[in-house]
Amino acid sequence: MADPVRPPSGDRDDDARTHARAVGAAIAADVTREMAEPLRDLRDRLALVVDTIDKHVAMSTGPTPYPWKALQLLRQDLADAYLQTAQMARLAGDLVMAIGAVGAPLTEIEVNRDVESAVHLASYRVGPRTELFVDLGQIPHARAASGELMLAVAQLILVCAESAARVDGSALSIRTRQEDDRVVIHVADNGGGATESAAAACAHVAAVAARAGGSFDGTSQDGKGSAFELRLPVAG
């Protein structure tokens, strides 16, 4: 691990909120672009289903049952459309919750739940040629601001996804564990590095960690990938 990234000077609460809002806005713009095409596809598929049903009704001359094979295909298309809608709804819901919670008071939170939401929020950037590992250990609750933590972890994942995408067959890992009185969130990849993106991410995450009374260190190096650790105090 490289030399620790020092928390930014000045008011740590203001720094954390400012960085979190900026990250939230950037992710929101990306998510909006990612959602546009699936939502258009969903609209067209549902329109086709409705048109198919309307044609069947118009052609029916009596209580003839809908052909079984056609009914199965129709049900499958509706099920696929539902799953796609559910995924988009969760993505939007996680983002709204994270941004809405920025600036909220520190409280006792379930870290693994926030990390899972962060993975879901940032997974659109993990390319098909990158292997994703998520290992969430048995950890106690920690003291942090939930929305800010979710966005901070999501930003680290985005940096690692960018780094991993530069080398085919790279892996990206997200792990949680407990060390003494700290909950540790570890995000790393073995790709090609993403130094510019990492610089902005480190400033943000260091502010979030400092506000919670924790610490952060990490680095991204060209040709060597990235490794970050965020440590939060155990609640209680």
Residue pairs with C-beta under 8 A, 6 or more apart in sequence:
1 217
1 218
1 219
1 227
1 229
2 217
2 218
2 219
2 221
3 217
4 215
4 216
4 217
5 202
5 203
5 205
5 206
5 216
5 217
5 218
6 206
7 15
7 206
7 207
7 209
7 210
7 216
8 15
8 203
8 206
8 207
8 210
12 207
12 210
12 211
13 211
15 207
15 210
15 211
16 145
16 148
16 207
16 208
16 210
16 211
17 102
17 103
17 148
18 207
19 203
19 204
19 207
19 208
20 102
20 103
20 147
20 148
20 151
20 152
20 204
20 208
21 99
21 102
22 204
23 151
23 152
23 154
23 155
23 204
24 95
24 98
24 99
24 102
24 151
25 99
27 95
27 121
27 122
27 151
27 154
27 155
27 158
28 95
28 99
30 124
30 125
31 91
31 92
31 95
31 121
31 124
34 91
34 124
35 88
35 91
35 92
38 84
38 87
38 88
39 88
41 84
42 81
42 84
42 85
42 88
45 77
45 80
45 81
46 81
48 77
49 74
49 77
49 78
49 81
52 74
53 74
56 66
66 74
90 120
91 120
91 121
91 124
94 117
94 120
94 121
94 150
95 121
97 117
97 147
97 150
98 117
98 121
98 147
98 150
98 151
98 154
99 147
99 151
100 147
101 145
101 146
101 147
101 148
101 150
102 145
102 147
102 148
102 151
103 145
103 148
104 145
104 146
104 147
104 148
105 145
106 143
106 144
106 145
106 211
106 212
107 143
107 144
107 145
107 146
108 141
108 142
108 143
108 235
108 236
109 141
109 142
109 143
109 144
109 146
109 149
109 235
110 141
111 139
111 141
111 142
111 144
111 149
111 176
111 183
111 185
111 232
112 136
112 139
112 176
114 144
114 146
114 149
114 150
114 153
115 136
115 153
115 174
115 176
115 185
116 134
116 136
117 150
118 149
118 150
118 151
118 152
118 153
118 154
118 157
119 132
119 134
119 153
119 157
119 174
121 150
121 154
122 154
122 155
122 157
122 158
122 161
123 132
123 157
125 157
125 158
125 161
125 162
126 132
126 157
126 161
126 164
126 172
127 161
127 164
127 165
129 165
129 168
129 169
129 170
130 161
130 164
130 165
130 170
130 171
130 172
130 189
130 191
131 169
131 170
131 171
131 172
132 171
132 172
132 173
132 174
133 171
133 172
133 173
133 174
133 175
134 173
134 174
134 175
135 173
135 174
135 175
135 176
136 175
136 176
137 175
137 176
137 177
137 178
138 178
139 176
139 177
139 178
139 183
140 178
140 183
140 234
140 235
140 236
141 234
141 235
141 236
142 183
142 212
142 214
142 232
142 233
142 234
142 235
143 212
143 213
143 232
143 233
143 234
143 235
144 208
144 212
144 214
144 232
145 208
145 211
145 212
148 208
148 211
149 208
149 212
149 232
151 204
151 208
152 204
152 205
152 208
152 209
152 230
153 174
153 185
153 187
153 230
155 201
155 204
155 205
156 187
156 201
156 205
156 218
156 228
156 230
157 172
157 174
157 187
158 197
158 201
159 194
159 197
159 198
159 201
159 220
159 226
159 228
160 172
160 187
160 188
160 189
160 191
160 194
160 220
160 225
160 226
160 228
161 172
161 189
162 194
162 197
163 170
163 189
163 191
163 192
163 193
163 194
163 198
163 220
163 225
163 226
164 170
164 171
164 172
164 189
164 190
164 191
164 192
164 225
165 191
166 191
166 192
166 193
166 194
167 190
167 191
167 192
170 189
170 190
170 191
170 192
170 225
171 189
171 190
172 187
172 188
172 189
172 191
173 186
173 187
173 188
173 189
174 185
174 186
174 187
175 185
175 186
175 187
176 183
176 184
176 185
176 186
177 183
177 184
177 186
178 184
178 234
179 231
181 233
181 234
182 214
182 231
182 232
182 233
182 234
183 231
183 232
183 233
183 234
184 229
184 230
184 231
185 229
185 230
185 231
185 232
186 227
186 228
186 229
187 218
187 226
187 227
187 228
187 230
188 225
188 226
188 227
188 228
189 225
189 226
190 225
191 225
191 226
192 222
192 223
192 225
193 220
193 221
193 222
193 223
193 224
193 225
193 226
194 220
194 226
195 220
195 221
195 222
197 220
198 218
198 219
198 220
198 226
201 228
202 216
202 218
202 228
205 216
205 218
205 228
205 230
206 216
208 216
208 230
209 215
209 216
209 230
209 231
209 232
210 216
212 232
212 233
213 232
213 233
214 230
214 231
214 232
214 233
215 230
215 231
216 228
216 229
216 230
216 231
217 228
217 229
218 226
218 227
218 228
218 229
219 226
219 227
219 228
220 226
220 227
